[in-house]
Amino acid sequence: MRDLQLTSFIPMGISKYQIGSSFISISLLTLSLAPSAQALTFKTFTNIDAFQAATTRLNIETFNSTATSTDKNHDLTDFNIRSDMTWTRISEGTLTGNINNTNFLQLQSRNPATSAALNFYSSMSAIGFDWVNTDNSGDTLELIIDGQSEIFGAANQKGFFGIIALDGLFDSVEFSDTEGGGYLQYAGIDNIRYGYVQDVPTPTAILPSLFGIFVGLGRRKQTEQP
């Protein structure tokens, strides 16, 4: 009885062996497409135009609609900030480290082992921002993402830094600094842009199409039989 029920669902022209082989192939393909635990691969940018050309659906946090605060931790629309750095303030644009004379995220660190984490409420594959490092002791800014450290902000310099994940998503980044001759005094982060690289079909979206191909081949074989 069990064989009769199975056969009733198999299109004519396709054997149970072919169906079994097809499902095995699909299962193997699913495993090969499933996300692995390996570290993400990143590409970095120092040119904002190049970063924007490689990304899509970008949001931006300017801090201009957020009240200034000397707290270390902050809750914003799309992410929160949790920090053990000396300062992680939302400061007004007249203070040291401002980008364009408007509110910004002001950092100070007396211990390079500390960091300020931005925890996003949705996963993404791209983030970029404007930065300033006013430190005179050689401390350099770094971004920690997926357990990997990206050095980007030399002392007494300013610019743009962007990074995209080429093979996955992330939902958190950390700002920190390398150990220089003293401590980080100060850094500014502003105009944080975050979004995606491009839409990539997921394995669950691909599998129905693959199954349709197998069934279509069976029907074609059935039609071609004399």
Secondary structure as GFF3:
##gff-version 3
##sequence-region A 1 226
A	DSSP	alpha_helix	2	7	.	.	.	ID=ss1
A	DSSP	alpha_helix	16	33	.	.	.	ID=ss2
A	DSSP	beta_strand	42	45	.	.	.	ID=ss3
A	DSSP	alpha_helix	48	53	.	.	.	ID=ss4
A	DSSP	beta_strand	56	61	.	.	.	ID=ss5
A	DSSP	beta_strand	74	75	.	.	.	ID=ss6
A	DSSP	beta_strand	79	83	.	.	.	ID=ss7
A	DSSP	beta_strand	87	91	.	.	.	ID=ss8
A	DSSP	beta_strand	104	109	.	.	.	ID=ss9
A	DSSP	beta_strand	116	124	.	.	.	ID=ss10
A	DSSP	beta_strand	126	133	.	.	.	ID=ss11
A	DSSP	beta_strand	141	145	.	.	.	ID=ss12
A	DSSP	beta_strand	148	153	.	.	.	ID=ss13
A	DSSP	beta_strand	157	165	.	.	.	ID=ss14
A	DSSP	beta_strand	170	177	.	.	.	ID=ss15
A	DSSP	beta_strand	184	196	.	.	.	ID=ss16
A	DSSP	alpha_helix	203	224	.	.	.	ID=ss17
###
